[in-house]
Amino acid sequence: MTAAVKKTQQPTQEDQKAGNAKSGLRVLEPGEILFNEGEVAQSLYIIQKGQLRLFRPKGRGFVELAILRTGEVIGEMAFFDDNGGGGGRRSCSAEAMVRTEIIEISFQAFGKVLGNLNPWFKTIITTLANRLRATNGRIKELESNSLSYNDGVKEYKFIKENELLKILSTLFLIFHTHGDKDAKGRALVTKNSVNLYCREIYNIMEVKLEAVLNILMGMGIIDQINDQNGLPNIFGCKDVNFLRSLFVFYNGEKYLTDDKRLNIGSKTKTFLEELYLGINKGTMKAEEPEGKKVSPWKMVDVSPILSEFKYRNISINVDDLDDAREAKIVGEAYVVSDSEMKLEVSIERLKKLMPIIRFMDAFNKVNESKNK
């Protein structure tokens, strides 16, 4: 079936209003919306590869419903509105979590297939669909699951800090306790083990677990590995202690006031990334500061970073490093010219915090993207 499907252009709003939805293969980028709650539906979809998040807007936030993966069907319920044939409204919204390939089947084409079935089969399918729709109506009990309070004002947070701590501690427990080392030194666990602990025992919402796993996979901390049947049913963690470090960091942060928390701006993060890579590659030499024989600080010539920033048209000055200075990653700066500067750097602290800063940045972006 998949091989015979040809890629088509995404249907326009005019097509959908006119009932002219086309069947074919579509590709969604991360964060791209497939459809929104309340829209008129003209197609159903089969996920060929990737993940889709189902949710419903609620006030200033969202109610997370489910995650659908490869091989699952989405959007078929609207076909059974108005006695079949389409024209129903979407009961929720769908968004791609990763790059996702879907096969679109128009309700017109689907209706022709159903029309060729034995009437008894058609009655059974319609009855099951109606019962499922009634069950979905009970989703209201989840409406407070993703709302938090800030100074008495209700605001939406996709993943709250206590939920992140629960996810990180559970992942550490699973990989540390049940992980079997492979030839590459990764701790391997099955997806079933992760689901058992996270979803069945600790009641972690699947969509939030997947979001954190996607961040860790993007950082190269966790891999998805195929099992003997060629299915991605195994997780491998190359640095289990990093999960513990993340837990310790966020557990400590929750007791701090906002002005005491680690807060690295985007420009500072970009600078630290270049500094981190330059030191690791040896392109930036670290020397002992004059008059400081025993010190955590090393003097680093950061002129190459200034040149790179100038080439990329990114303005930066000493004040832009205040975030890193407050985090005790960098110290005094010695400016020679607009393109030449030496900087005191705590290399040990930079190497310790940089992976955490990367995770924190990715985690904040996930929360911000779900709050729009």
C-alpha positions in Angstrom: 0.0 0.0 0.0 2.7 2.4 1.0 4.8 1.9 -2.2 1.8 2.7 -4.4 1.1 6.1 -2.7 2.3 9.2 -4.5 3.1 12.4 -2.8 0.6 15.1 -3.3 0.4 18.8 -2.4 -1.3 19.7 0.9 -4.9 20.5 0.2 -5.8 24.2 0.4 -8.6 25.6 2.6 -10.7 26.1 -0.5 -10.3 22.4 -1.4 -11.3 21.3 2.1 -14.4 23.6 2.1 -15.4 22.3 -1.2 -14.9 18.7 -0.1 -12.0 18.2 -2.5 -9.5 16.6 -0.1 -6.9 14.5 -2.0 -5.4 11.2 -1.0 -1.6 10.8 -0.9 1.6 11.1 1.2 2.3 14.1 3.3 5.3 15.1 5.4 4.9 17.2 8.6 7.9 19.0 10.2 8.2 19.0 14.1 5.6 21.4 15.5 3.5 21.5 12.3 -0.3 21.2 12.9 -2.1 18.5 10.9 -5.5 19.9 11.9 -7.1 22.0 14.6 -10.1 21.2 16.9 -13.3 22.3 15.3 -12.2 22.3 11.7 -14.3 20.6 9.1 -12.8 17.2 8.3 -12.5 15.7 4.8 -9.8 13.0 5.4 -8.4 10.4 7.7 -4.7 9.6 8.0 -2.4 6.7 8.6 0.9 7.4 10.3 3.6 5.9 8.1 6.5 7.2 10.2 6.9 9.5 13.2 4.7 10.7 16.1 1.6 12.9 16.4 0.5 14.6 19.6 -3.3 14.9 20.2 -4.5 17.8 22.4 -7.3 20.2 23.1 -6.9 23.9 23.9 -8.1 24.7 27.4 -8.1 28.4 28.5 -4.5 29.6 28.2 -3.2 26.0 28.0 -3.9 22.6 26.6 -5.2 19.2 27.7 -2.9 16.5 26.5 -4.8 13.5 25.1 -2.5 10.9 23.5 0.5 10.2 21.2 -0.1 8.2 18.0 2.8 6.5 16.3 3.7 4.5 13.2 0.9 2.4 11.9 -1.9 4.1 13.8 -4.9 5.8 12.3 -6.0 9.4 13.1 -9.0 11.5 12.1 -11.3 8.7 11.2 -14.0 9.6 13.9 -15.1 12.7 11.9 -16.2 10.5 9.0 -19.0 9.1 11.2 -20.5 12.5 11.9 -23.6 13.5 10.0 -24.4 9.8 9.3 -21.1 9.1 7.6 -19.4 10.6 4.5 -17.5 13.3 6.3 -18.4 16.9 7.1 -17.8 16.3 10.8 -15.8 18.6 13.0 -12.4 17.6 14.5 -12.8 16.7 18.2 -9.2 17.7 19.0 -6.0 19.1 17.4 -3.0 17.1 16.1 0.6 18.3 15.9 3.8 16.5 14.7 6.3 15.9 17.5 9.0 14.8 15.2 9.3 14.7 11.4 6.3 12.6 10.4 5.1 11.0 7.3 1.3 10.4 6.9 -0.9 8.8 4.3 -4.0 10.9 3.7 -7.2 9.1 2.6 -10.1 11.3 1.6 -13.5 10.5 3.1 -14.8 10.2 -0.4 -12.4 7.4 -1.1 -12.9 5.8 2.3 -16.7 6.0 1.8 -16.4 4.0 -1.4 -14.5 1.3 0.4 -17.2 1.1 3.2 -19.9 1.1 0.6 -18.5 -2.2 -0.8 -18.7 -3.9 2.6 -21.4 -6.2 3.9 -24.1 -4.0 5.5 -23.6 -5.9 8.8 -19.9 -5.0 8.9 -20.8 -1.4 8.2 -23.3 -1.3 11.1 -20.7 -2.8 13.5 -18.0 -0.3 12.5 -20.4 2.6 12.9 -21.6 1.4 16.3 -18.1 1.0 17.6 -17.2 4.5 16.3 -20.2 6.0 18.1 -19.3 4.3 21.4 -15.7 5.4 21.2 -16.8 9.0 20.6 -19.0 8.9 23.7 -16.1 7.6 25.7 -13.9 10.4 24.4 -16.4 12.9 25.9 -15.3 11.9 29.4 -11.9 13.5 28.8 -13.0 16.5 30.9 -11.6 14.9 34.0 -8.1 15.5 32.6 -8.7 19.3 32.2 -6.7 20.4 35.3 -3.8 18.1 34.6 -1.6 20.6 32.7 -2.4 23.8 34.6 -0.2 25.4 37.2 -0.3 28.6 39.3 2.1 31.4 39.3 1.5 34.2 41.9 -2.1 33.1 42.1 -2.6 33.3 38.3 -3.4 30.2 36.5 -0.9 29.6 33.6 -0.2 26.7 31.3 3.0 24.7 31.6 3.3 21.7 29.3 5.7 20.0 31.7 5.9 21.3 35.2 9.1 21.0 37.3 7.7 18.3 39.6 6.7 16.3 36.5 10.2 16.7 34.9 11.8 15.5 38.2 9.5 12.5 38.2 10.5 11.7 34.6 14.2 12.1 35.1 14.3 10.1 38.4 12.3 7.3 36.8 14.5 7.1 33.7 17.6 7.0 35.9 16.1 4.3 38.0 15.2 2.2 34.9 18.6 2.5 33.2 20.6 2.2 36.4 18.7 -0.8 37.7 17.7 -2.7 34.6 20.1 -1.5 31.9 22.3 -4.2 30.3 25.6 -2.8 28.9 26.3 -3.4 25.2 29.6 -3.3 23.3 29.4 0.5 23.0 28.9 0.9 26.8 25.2 1.9 26.5 22.7 0.8 29.1 19.9 -1.0 27.2 16.3 -1.3 28.3 13.2 -2.3 26.4 10.5 0.2 25.6 8.1 -2.1 27.5 10.2 -1.5 30.7 10.1 2.2 30.2 6.3 2.1 29.7 5.8 -0.1 32.7 7.5 2.2 35.1 6.7 5.6 33.6 3.0 5.0 32.6 1.7 2.1 34.7 3.6 2.6 38.0 4.3 6.3 38.2 1.4 7.5 36.0 3.6 9.8 33.8 1.6 11.2 30.9 2.9 9.6 27.7 3.1 12.8 25.7 5.3 14.4 28.4 7.6 11.4 28.6 8.0 11.4 24.8 8.9 15.1 24.8 11.7 14.6 27.4 12.9 11.4 25.6 13.0 13.4 22.3 15.2 16.1 24.0 17.6 13.5 25.3 17.7 11.7 21.9 18.4 15.0 20.2 21.4 15.5 22.6 22.7 12.0 21.9 22.2 10.9 25.5 19.6 8.3 24.6 19.3 6.2 21.3 16.5 4.2 19.9 17.7 0.8 18.8 16.0 -1.8 16.7 15.2 -5.2 18.3 15.7 -8.6 16.5 12.5 -8.0 14.6 13.8 -4.7 13.2 11.5 -2.6 15.4 12.7 0.4 17.5 11.7 -1.2 20.8 15.0 -0.7 22.7 16.4 2.4 24.4 20.1 2.9 24.9 21.6 5.4 27.4 25.3 6.2 27.0 25.5 8.4 30.1 23.2 7.3 32.9 24.9 9.6 35.4 23.9 12.5 33.3 20.2 11.7 34.1 21.1 11.8 37.8 23.0 15.1 37.3 19.9 16.6 35.6 17.7 15.4 38.5 20.1 16.9 41.1 20.3 20.2 39.2 16.5 20.7 38.8 15.8 19.4 42.4 18.2 22.1 43.7 16.8 24.8 41.4 13.2 24.4 42.7 14.2 25.7 46.1 15.9 28.9 44.7 14.3 32.2 44.1 14.1 33.3 40.4 17.1 35.7 40.8 19.3 32.8 42.1 18.4 30.3 39.5 20.6 29.4 36.5 19.4 31.7 33.7 21.5 31.6 30.5 20.2 33.8 27.7 20.3 32.7 24.0 23.2 34.9 23.1 25.2 33.8 26.1 24.4 30.2 25.3 25.7 30.6 21.8 28.9 32.2 23.1 29.4 29.4 25.6 28.8 26.7 22.9 31.6 28.2 20.8 33.8 28.5 23.9 33.1 24.9 24.9 33.8 23.5 21.4 36.9 25.6 21.0 38.4 24.4 24.3 37.5 20.8 23.6 39.0 20.9 20.1 42.1 22.7 21.3 41.6 25.7 19.0 41.5 27.9 22.1 44.4 27.6 24.4 43.9 28.0 28.2 46.7 29.6 30.2 47.2 30.3 33.9 46.3 33.9 34.7 49.2 36.0 35.9 49.5 36.2 39.7 47.0 33.4 40.2 49.0 30.2 40.6 46.3 28.3 42.4 43.0 29.2 40.8 40.0 27.5 39.0 40.3 30.2 36.4 42.2 29.9 33.1 42.9 32.7 30.7 41.4 32.0 27.3 41.8 34.1 24.1 38.2 34.3 22.8 39.1 36.5 19.8 38.1 33.7 17.4 34.6 33.8 18.8 34.3 37.5 18.4 35.4 37.2 14.8 32.8 34.4 14.2 30.1 36.6 15.8 31.1 39.5 13.7 30.9 37.3 10.5 27.4 36.1 11.6 26.4 39.7 12.4 25.8 39.0 16.1 26.7 41.9 18.3 28.1 41.0 21.7 29.9 42.9 24.5 31.2 42.2 28.0 27.8 42.9 29.6 26.2 40.1 27.5 28.3 37.7 29.5 26.7 38.6 32.9 24.6 35.4 32.8 27.7 33.3 32.6 29.5 35.4 35.1 26.7 35.0 37.7 26.9 31.2 37.1 30.6 31.4 37.8 31.5 30.0 34.4 33.5 33.1 33.3 35.2 35.8 35.3 37.0 39.0 34.3 37.3 40.0 30.7 40.3 41.9 29.3 39.3 43.7 26.1 42.2 44.6 23.8 40.1 45.8 20.9 36.8 45.2 19.2 38.0 41.9 17.8 40.4 40.8 20.6 39.5 39.8 24.1 40.9 37.5 26.8 38.5 35.9 29.3 38.9 34.1 32.6 37.1 30.8 32.3 36.4 28.1 34.8 36.9 25.2 32.4 35.8 22.6 34.9 32.5 24.4 35.6 31.9 25.0 31.9 32.3 21.3 31.1 30.0 20.4 34.0 27.2 22.9 33.2 27.2 23.0 29.4 25.3 19.7 28.9 22.8 20.9 31.5 22.5 24.3 29.8 21.7 22.5 26.5 19.0 20.4 28.1 17.5 23.4 29.9 17.4 25.4 26.7 15.7 22.6 24.8 13.3 22.0 27.7 12.3 25.6 27.9 11.7 25.8 24.2 9.4 22.8 24.4 7.4 24.5 27.1 7.3 27.8 25.3 6.2 26.2 22.0 3.2 24.6 23.7 2.2 27.9 25.3 1.5 29.7 22.1 
